[in-house]
Amino acid sequence: MSGTTIQTTGGVLHEKDLEFINKTICEVFNCNEDQIIDLKPLQKGLSNSVLSFELNGGKYVFRFPGLGSEVLVDRGRESMIQSQAYEARVDTTLVAMSVSRGWKIAKFVEHRDFDYNDVSDIYRGVRLLNKLHHFQAKVRWEFDVKEKWESIRDMTPADKYGENFSEYPEFNSIRDRIYELYELTKQDGIPKCIAHGDARDENFLINDSEIYLTDWEYGGYNDPGFDIGTYVCGGDHSDEEVDRILFIYFGHKPNDIEKRHFYAWISITGFFFMHWCMFKEASGQKVGYLKPLWYRFARDYSVKALEMYK
């Protein structure tokens, strides 16, 4: 394995990383390294490097923590929320994970890509979020979105933040609207719940008979709008498609309070992930196609939502 590297969408894995991965698999399954078959990257995930492997007739996924994840992710909270997701039957794939090191092993589910343009996929995905949000959670470990984006802001070099980040030219006006909206949403009476925090297409495992929501790094007790926001901001959705998503989520046409609240949270979500993007790119990792989507939804939906509140 001398000099071996593997390129993944979450970064490059070097020889020492691969040695750690093989050693960890052997410890979890009490096996020898030569029993591990076909360790290879899955081209998914921006926060981490994700690989699949086969062992003793089973197939599994290994998550290796990506660049900067040690400061972006609270692994203790992730572990607790993962257990709640299992109880809610929203994700039953976990095999083992480490709070201190950030790795995770899960069962591989034969699946296809989640399709934002397929009516059945949209319905199954959005209703799964509704199921999660109505689960009577035993954990109240909050994921504070505002606190988190401010901590990411403080870790991002000033010359690569805000309007100094060339692809976010209207950052300051967006920021002002988002802070106002964040306070306004508190008056809407929408209860917090267990939320996933990154419910976009790549984190749904779907086939003809099953659907799971995986990767709970941003999970916590949160506003349900954050999940709808991450779902919407993960694709190039039109305004009409956004309204259809809300109709499916509620099971009826949302009233004015519900609509303004979730519009606001679409913009808040975009703003949160703009911070994630700036931090990642300042750390040397390119983000890709989601970068302009987060910006567009933060910019456009903050205007729409603020008009509805006023």
C-alpha positions as CSV (number, residue, x, y, z in Angstrom):
1,M,0.0,0.0,0.0
2,S,3.1,2.2,0.0
3,G,2.3,5.6,-1.5
4,T,-1.3,4.8,-2.0
5,T,-3.9,7.6,-2.2
6,I,-7.6,7.6,-3.0
7,Q,-9.5,10.6,-4.3
8,T,-13.0,11.1,-3.0
9,T,-15.5,13.9,-3.3
10,G,-14.8,14.7,0.4
11,G,-11.0,14.9,-0.1
12,V,-7.9,12.8,-0.6
13,L,-7.2,9.8,1.5
14,H,-3.5,9.1,2.1
15,E,-1.7,5.9,3.0
16,K,-1.9,6.5,6.8
17,D,-5.7,7.2,6.4
18,L,-6.2,3.9,4.6
19,E,-4.2,2.1,7.2
20,F,-6.4,3.5,9.9
21,I,-9.6,2.6,8.0
22,N,-8.5,-1.0,7.5
23,K,-7.4,-1.3,11.1
24,T,-10.8,0.1,12.4
25,I,-12.8,-2.3,10.2
26,C,-10.8,-5.2,11.6
27,E,-11.4,-4.1,15.2
28,V,-15.1,-3.7,14.7
29,F,-15.7,-7.0,12.9
30,N,-12.9,-9.0,14.5
31,C,-11.4,-9.9,11.1
32,N,-8.2,-9.9,9.2
33,E,-7.3,-7.2,6.7
34,D,-7.2,-9.7,3.8
35,Q,-10.9,-10.4,4.4
36,I,-11.8,-6.8,3.4
37,I,-12.8,-6.8,-0.2
38,D,-13.2,-4.0,-2.7
39,L,-12.6,-1.0,-0.5
40,K,-13.4,1.9,-2.9
41,P,-14.8,5.5,-2.8
42,L,-18.4,6.3,-3.1
43,Q,-18.7,9.5,-5.1
44,K,-20.9,11.3,-2.6
45,G,-20.4,13.5,0.4
46,L,-18.8,16.9,0.7
47,S,-18.0,16.9,4.4
48,N,-16.4,13.5,4.6
49,S,-14.7,10.7,2.5
50,V,-17.1,7.9,2.0
51,L,-16.0,4.4,1.0
52,S,-17.8,1.0,0.5
53,F,-16.3,-2.4,1.2
54,E,-17.4,-6.0,1.4
55,L,-16.8,-8.4,4.3
56,N,-18.0,-12.0,5.0
57,G,-20.8,-11.7,2.4
58,G,-22.0,-8.3,3.6
59,K,-21.5,-4.8,2.1
60,Y,-20.9,-1.8,4.2
61,V,-20.0,1.9,4.1
62,F,-17.2,3.6,6.0
63,R,-17.3,7.3,6.7
64,F,-13.9,9.0,7.2
65,P,-14.2,12.5,8.7
66,G,-13.3,15.2,6.2
67,L,-11.2,18.4,6.4
68,G,-12.4,20.7,9.1
69,S,-15.2,18.4,10.3
70,E,-13.7,18.3,13.8
71,V,-14.7,21.9,14.3
72,L,-17.9,21.8,12.2
73,V,-19.5,18.7,13.8
74,D,-20.4,17.9,17.4
75,R,-20.0,14.1,17.3
76,G,-21.6,13.6,20.7
77,R,-24.8,15.2,19.5
78,E,-24.6,13.3,16.2
79,S,-24.4,10.0,18.1
80,M,-27.5,10.8,20.3
81,I,-29.6,12.0,17.3
82,Q,-28.5,8.9,15.3
83,S,-30.0,6.7,18.1
84,Q,-33.3,8.7,17.9
85,A,-33.4,8.3,14.2
86,Y,-33.1,4.5,14.7
87,E,-36.0,4.5,17.1
88,A,-38.0,6.6,14.7
89,R,-37.2,4.0,12.0
90,V,-35.9,6.7,9.8
91,D,-32.4,5.3,9.7
92,T,-31.6,1.8,10.8
93,T,-28.3,1.3,9.0
94,L,-25.8,2.1,11.7
95,V,-23.2,-0.6,12.6
96,A,-20.7,1.3,14.7
97,M,-19.3,4.8,15.2
98,S,-16.7,6.7,17.1
99,V,-17.6,10.0,18.9
100,S,-13.9,10.8,19.5
101,R,-12.6,10.0,16.0
102,G,-15.6,10.8,13.9
103,W,-15.7,7.6,11.8
104,K,-18.8,5.6,11.2
105,I,-19.6,2.2,9.6
106,A,-23.1,1.5,8.3
107,K,-24.8,-1.2,6.3
108,F,-24.8,-0.6,2.6
109,V,-28.3,-0.3,1.1
110,E,-28.7,-1.1,-2.5
111,H,-30.2,2.2,-3.8
112,R,-30.5,4.5,-6.8
113,D,-30.0,8.3,-6.9
114,F,-32.8,10.2,-5.3
115,D,-34.6,12.2,-8.0
116,Y,-35.8,15.7,-7.2
117,N,-37.9,15.6,-10.4
118,D,-39.7,12.3,-9.6
119,V,-43.1,12.8,-8.0
120,S,-42.8,9.5,-6.1
121,D,-39.4,10.4,-4.7
122,I,-40.4,13.8,-3.7
123,Y,-43.5,12.5,-1.8
124,R,-41.5,9.7,-0.1
125,G,-38.7,12.0,0.9
126,V,-40.7,14.9,2.2
127,R,-43.1,12.6,4.1
128,L,-40.2,10.8,5.7
129,L,-39.1,14.3,7.0
130,N,-42.7,14.8,8.3
131,K,-42.5,11.4,10.1
132,L,-39.2,12.3,11.7
133,H,-40.5,15.7,12.9
134,H,-43.5,14.1,14.6
135,F,-41.5,11.5,16.4
136,Q,-41.7,12.0,20.2
137,A,-38.0,12.5,20.8
138,K,-36.3,11.6,24.1
139,V,-33.4,14.0,23.4
140,R,-33.4,17.8,23.5
141,W,-29.9,18.4,22.3
142,E,-30.3,21.5,20.3
143,F,-28.6,22.4,17.1
144,D,-28.6,26.2,17.2
145,V,-28.3,27.3,13.6
146,K,-27.5,31.0,14.4
147,E,-24.9,30.0,17.0
148,K,-23.3,27.6,14.5
149,W,-23.0,30.0,11.6
150,E,-21.5,32.6,13.9
151,S,-18.9,30.1,15.1
152,I,-18.1,29.2,11.5
153,R,-17.8,32.9,10.7
154,D,-15.3,33.4,13.5
155,M,-13.2,30.5,12.2
156,T,-13.1,31.8,8.6
157,P,-10.3,34.2,7.5
158,A,-11.7,37.7,7.1
159,D,-10.4,38.1,3.6
160,K,-12.4,35.0,2.5
161,Y,-15.6,35.9,4.3
162,G,-18.7,37.8,3.4
163,E,-18.5,40.3,0.6
164,N,-14.8,39.4,0.4
165,F,-15.9,36.1,-1.0
166,S,-16.3,37.1,-4.6
167,E,-19.2,34.8,-5.4
168,Y,-21.4,36.3,-2.7
169,P,-21.5,40.0,-3.7
170,E,-24.8,40.8,-1.9
171,F,-23.7,39.2,1.3
172,N,-24.3,42.1,3.7
173,S,-27.9,42.9,2.6
174,I,-28.7,39.2,2.8
175,R,-27.2,39.0,6.3
176,D,-29.3,41.9,7.5
177,R,-32.5,40.3,6.3
178,I,-31.6,36.8,7.7
179,Y,-30.9,38.2,11.2
180,E,-34.3,40.0,11.1
181,L,-36.1,36.9,9.9
182,Y,-34.4,34.6,12.4
183,E,-36.1,36.7,15.2
184,L,-39.4,37.0,13.4
185,T,-39.8,33.2,13.0
186,K,-39.8,32.8,16.7
187,Q,-43.3,34.4,16.9
188,D,-44.9,31.8,14.6
189,G,-45.6,29.1,17.2
190,I,-44.0,26.3,15.1
191,P,-42.6,23.8,17.6
192,K,-39.1,22.5,17.4
193,C,-38.5,18.8,16.8
194,I,-35.8,16.2,15.9
195,A,-34.3,17.4,12.6
196,H,-31.7,15.9,10.3
197,G,-30.0,19.2,9.3
198,D,-28.8,18.2,5.8
199,A,-31.8,16.5,4.2
200,R,-30.8,16.8,0.5
201,D,-30.9,14.2,-2.2
202,E,-27.5,12.6,-1.5
203,N,-28.5,11.8,2.1
204,F,-31.6,9.8,1.1
205,L,-31.1,6.1,0.4
206,I,-34.0,5.0,-1.8
207,N,-35.0,2.0,-3.7
208,D,-38.4,0.6,-4.7
209,S,-39.3,-0.7,-1.2
210,E,-37.1,1.3,1.2
211,I,-36.1,4.9,2.0
212,Y,-33.7,6.0,4.7
213,L,-32.2,9.3,5.7
214,T,-28.5,9.0,6.6
215,D,-25.6,11.2,7.9
216,W,-26.7,12.9,11.0
217,E,-23.8,15.3,11.5
218,Y,-26.0,18.4,11.6
219,G,-28.9,16.6,13.4
220,G,-30.4,18.0,16.6
221,Y,-33.4,19.5,18.2
222,N,-34.3,22.2,15.8
223,D,-36.9,24.1,13.7
224,P,-38.5,21.7,11.1
225,G,-37.9,24.5,8.6
226,F,-34.2,23.7,8.6
227,D,-34.9,20.3,7.1
228,I,-37.3,21.6,4.5
229,G,-34.7,24.3,3.8
230,T,-31.9,21.8,3.3
231,Y,-34.1,19.7,1.0
232,V,-35.0,22.8,-1.1
233,C,-31.5,24.3,-1.2
234,G,-30.1,21.0,-2.3
235,G,-31.6,21.3,-5.8
236,D,-32.4,23.8,-8.4
237,H,-36.1,24.2,-7.4
238,S,-38.5,26.7,-9.0
239,D,-40.9,28.7,-6.8
240,E,-43.8,26.4,-7.9
241,E,-41.8,23.3,-6.9
242,V,-41.1,24.8,-3.5
243,D,-44.8,25.4,-2.9
244,R,-45.5,21.8,-4.0
245,I,-42.9,20.5,-1.5
246,L,-44.7,22.5,1.3
247,F,-48.1,21.1,0.2
248,I,-46.7,17.5,0.4
249,Y,-45.1,18.2,3.8
250,F,-48.2,19.6,5.4
251,G,-50.7,17.5,3.6
252,H,-52.6,20.7,2.8
253,K,-52.0,24.1,1.4
254,P,-50.0,25.9,4.1
255,N,-51.6,28.9,5.8
256,D,-49.9,32.3,5.7
257,I,-48.0,31.7,9.0
258,E,-46.7,28.3,7.9
259,K,-45.7,29.6,4.5
260,R,-43.8,32.6,5.7
261,H,-42.1,30.6,8.4
262,F,-40.9,27.9,6.0
263,Y,-39.9,30.5,3.3
264,A,-37.9,32.3,6.0
265,W,-36.2,29.0,7.0
266,I,-35.3,28.2,3.4
267,S,-33.4,31.5,3.3
268,I,-31.9,30.9,6.8
269,T,-30.7,27.5,5.6
270,G,-29.1,28.9,2.5
271,F,-27.3,31.5,4.6
272,F,-26.1,28.9,7.1
273,F,-24.6,26.8,4.3
274,M,-23.0,29.8,2.7
275,H,-20.9,30.0,5.8
276,W,-20.1,26.3,5.6
277,C,-19.1,26.9,2.0
278,M,-16.8,29.9,2.8
279,F,-15.1,28.0,5.6
280,K,-14.6,24.9,3.4
281,E,-13.1,26.9,0.5
282,A,-10.9,28.9,2.8
283,S,-9.6,25.5,4.1
284,G,-8.7,24.4,0.5
285,Q,-11.7,22.3,-0.4
286,K,-13.9,23.3,-3.4
287,V,-17.6,23.0,-2.9
288,G,-19.1,22.9,-6.3
289,Y,-22.6,23.1,-7.7
290,L,-24.4,23.8,-4.4
291,K,-22.5,27.0,-3.8
292,P,-24.7,29.3,-6.0
293,L,-27.9,27.5,-5.0
294,W,-27.4,28.3,-1.3
295,Y,-26.7,31.9,-2.3
296,R,-29.8,32.2,-4.5
297,F,-32.2,30.7,-2.0
298,A,-30.8,32.9,0.8
299,R,-31.0,36.0,-1.3
300,D,-34.4,35.5,-3.0
301,Y,-36.4,33.8,-0.2
302,S,-35.2,36.3,2.4
303,V,-36.9,39.0,0.3
304,K,-40.1,36.9,-0.2
305,A,-40.3,35.9,3.5
306,L,-39.7,39.4,4.8
307,E,-42.4,40.8,2.6
308,M,-44.9,38.3,4.0
309,Y,-44.0,39.2,7.6
310,K,-44.4,42.9,7.0
